């Protein structure tokens, strides 16, 4: 058995090409609705809204169920893990709401940024452990593209070799 992953099948290549072309359609863009629980909590704090799951769900429901301008301007939405499995007030999964509007659901697959040990204030991104299994499940659950965030500190002397290698 080869230790290298096989090249993608023609069918999978065609699927990826179709998704990529749809995401970059003229006049459309990606909505990043993948704020972590902590990040969205900071936004809510500014308007005195408790950082509770139902408030986060209602906020995202508002984003996804807007009028036709949503469909006219958004080609894809990056979701947070929690959001991928949430539903509207009437029980419709957010993924289906987006798909019905011809908006492609995507998923944030990294597990956040942490300080990089032994560096001068640099960070590293967590989440490679279990990435394949998570990605397979996210695909089964309707996500068709993924976002991985890697934060690099850029100034005199950085990013360091350690940060680049990590």
DOKEDREN-146276 format. One record per residue: residue in three letters; x, z, y of N, C-alpha, C, O in turn. Coordinates in steps of 0.1 Angstrom, whole numbers, plus 5000, padded with zeros to 4 digits. Layout:
BEGIN
ALAXZYXZYXZYXZY;...
***
This chain:
BEGIN
UNK500850004988500050005000500950005012501850085014;UNK500649915022501349905034501150025043500050075043;UNK502150075050501850185059501450135073501150215082;UNK501350005074500949945087499449905086498949855076;UNK498749925097497349885097497249735097497949665103;UNK496249685089496049535088495549485102495049555110;UNK495849355104495349295117493849285116493249285105;UNK493249285127491749285128491149155122491749055123;UNK490049175115489349055110488848965121488749015133;UNK488548845118487948755128486748805134486448795146;UNK485948865125484648925130484849045140484249045150;UNK485849125137486149245146486749185159486449245170;UNK487649085158488149025170487048975179487048985191;UNK486148905173484948845180484148955187483748935198;UNK483949065180483149175186483949235198483249255208;UNK485149255196485949315207485949215219485849265231;UNK486149085217486148985227484848995235484748985247;UNK483748995227482348995233482249125242481649115253;UNK482649235237482549365245483349355257482949395268;UNK484649315256485549305268484949205278484949245290;UNK484449095274483848995284482649055291482449035303;UNK481849125283480649185289481049295299480349305310;UNK482049375296482449485305482949425318482749485329;UNK483649315318484249265330483449145336483949065344;UNK482149145333481249045339481249055354481349155360;UNK481248935361481348935375480149015382479049005378;UNK480549095391479649175399479249305392478449385397;UNK479849335380479549455373480749545372481849505373;UNK480549675368481649765366481249875356480149875351;UNK482149965354482050075345481650195352482350225362;UNK480650265348480350405353481050505345480850515333;UNK481850585351482550695344481750815345481650885355;UNK481050845334480150965333480751055323479951115315;UNK482051065322482751135312483351265316484351315311;UNK482751325327483351455332483251555321482251575314;UNK484251635319484251745310483351855315482851845327;UNK483051945307482152055311482752135323481952175332;UNK484052155323484652215334484652135347484352195357;UNK484852015346484851925358483551915364483351925376;UNK482551895356481151875361480652015367479952015376;UNK481152125361480852255366481352275380480652335388;UNK482552225383483052225397482152155407481852195418;UNK481652035402480751955411479452035413478852045424;UNK478952095402477652165403477852295412476952325419;UNK478952355411479152475419479052445434478552535441;UNK479452325438479352295452477952275457477752285469;UNK477052265448475652255452474752365446473552355445;UNK475452465441474852585435473852555424472752605423;UNK474352465415473652435402474352495391475552465389;UNK473752575383474452635371474952535361474252435359;UNK476152555356476752455347476252485333476852555325;UNK475052435330474352455317474052325311473952225319;UNK474052315298473852185291472652105296472751985298;UNK471552175298470352095303470552045317469951935320;UNK471152115325471452065339472351935338472151845345;UNK473351945329474251835328473551715322473751595326;UNK472651745312471751635306470851575317470751445317;UNK470251655325469351605335470051515345469551415350;UNK471251565349472051485358472451345353472251245360;UNK472851345340473151215334471951135332472051005332;UNK470851195328469651115327469251045340468850935339;UNK469451115351469151055364470050925366469550825371;UNK471250935362472250825363471750705354471850595359;UNK471350735342471150625332469750565333469550455327;UNK468750635339467450585339466950535352465750525355;UNK467950505361467550445374466850315373466650265363;UNK466550265385465850135386466750015381467850035376;UNK466249895383466949775378468349755384469149685378;UNK468649825395470049805401471049865391472249825392;UNK470649965383471650015373472049895364473249875361;UNK471049825358471349715349472149605356472949535350;UNK471749575369472349465376473849495380474549395382;UNK474249615380475549655385476549725375477749735378;UNK475949775364476849845355476849775341475849745336;UNK478049755337478249685324478549785312478249755301;UNK479149895316479449995306479450135312479650155324;UNK479250235303479350375308480250455298480050445286;UNK481250515304482050605296481350745295481050805305;UNK481150785283480450915281481451025276482450995270;UNK481051145279481751265273481051295260479951255257;UNK481751355251481351385237479851435238478951395231;UNK479651545246478351605247477251505250476151505244;UNK477551415259476551315265476251215254475051165254;UNK477151175246476851075236475751115227474951025221;UNK475551245225474451295216473251355224472351405217;UNK473251335237472051395244470951285245471151175242;UNK469751345248468551255249467851275262468051385269;UNK466951185266466151195277465051295275464851345264;UNK464251325285463151425284462151385273461551465266;UNK461951245271461051205260461651185247461051135237;UNK462951225245463551225232464351105229464951095218;UNK464451005238465250885236466750915238467150965248;UNK467550885228469050905229469550825241469150715243;UNK470450895249471150825260471750685256471650595263;UNK472350685244472950565239471950455238472150335242;UNK470750485233469650385232469150335246468950225248;UNK469050435255468650405269469650295275469150205281;UNK470950325273471950235278471850095271471849995278;UNK471750095258471749975250470549885254470649765255;UNK469349955257468149885260468349815274467549725277;UNK469249865282469549805295470749715295471249665305;UNK471149675283472349595281473549655287474449575293;UNK473649785287474849855292475549905279474949965270;UNK476849885279477649915267478150065268478850105277;UNK477750145258478250285258479650295253480050225244;UNK480450375260481850395257482050545256481150625258;UNK483250595251483450735249484850775254485850695251;UNK484950885260486250945263486851005250486151095245;UNK487950965245488451015233489551115234489951175224;UNK490251125246491251225247490651365248489451375250;UNK491451465245490951605245491451685257491451805257;UNK491851615268492251675280493751685282494551655273;UNK494051725294495451725298495951875299495251965303;UNK497151895294497752035294499152015299499751915299;UNK499752135304501152125308502052085297501952125286;UNK503052005301504051955291505252055291505952075301;UNK505452125280506452225279507852175282508152065277;UNK508652245289509952205292510152105303511152045305;UNK509052075310509051975321508952045334508652165335;UNK509051965345508952015358507551985364507451895372;UNK506552055358505252035363504551915358503451875363;UNK505051855347504351735342503351775331503251895327;UNK502551685327501451715317501551615306502151515306;UNK500751645295500551565284499151565280498351655284;UNK498751455273497351445269497151485254497951445246;UNK496151565251495851605238494851515231494051445238;UNK494851515218493751445211494151345201493251275195;UNK495451325199495851225188495451275174495051195166;UNK495451405172495051455159493551435157492751475165;UNK493251365146491851335143491251215151490051195150;UNK492051145159491551035167490850935159489750885163;UNK491450895148490850785140489550825134488550745135;UNK489350945129488150995124487051005135485950965133;UNK487451065147486551075158486050935162484850915165;UNK487050845163486650705168485750635158484750575162;UNK485950655145485050595135483650655137482650575136;UNK483550785139482250845141481550805154480350775154;UNK482350795164481750755177481250615176480150575182;UNK481950525169481450385167480050395159479150325163;UNK480050465148478750485141477650535150476450495148;UNK477950615160476950675168476650595181475950635190;UNK477250475182476850375192477950345203477750255211;UNK479050415203480050385213480750255209481050235197;UNK481050175219481650045216483050015223483649915221;UNK483450115231484750105237485150255240484350345239;UNK486450275242486950405244487950415256488550315260;UNK487950535261488850565272489850675268489450775262;UNK491150645270492150745268492850765281493350675287;UNK492950895286493650925298494950985296495151075288;UNK495950935303497250985303497751005318497850905325;UNK497951125322498351155335499851165336500451245329;UNK500451085345501851085347502151135362501551075371;UNK503051225363503551265376504551165381505551145374;UNK504351105392505251005397505851045410505151055420;UNK507151065410507851095422509351085419509751025408;UNK510251125427511651115425512051195413512051315413;UNK512451125402512851195390511751205379512051255368;UNK510551165382509551165372508651045373508550985384;UNK508150995363507951065350509351075343510150995344;UNK509451185336510651215328510651135315509551085311;UNK511751115309511751055296510851125286510151065278;UNK510951265287510051345278508651315280507851295270;UNK508151295293506751265295506351125290505351105284;UNK507251035292507050895287506950895272506150815266;UNK507850965266507950965251506751035245506351005234;UNK506251135252505151215247503851135247502851185243;
***
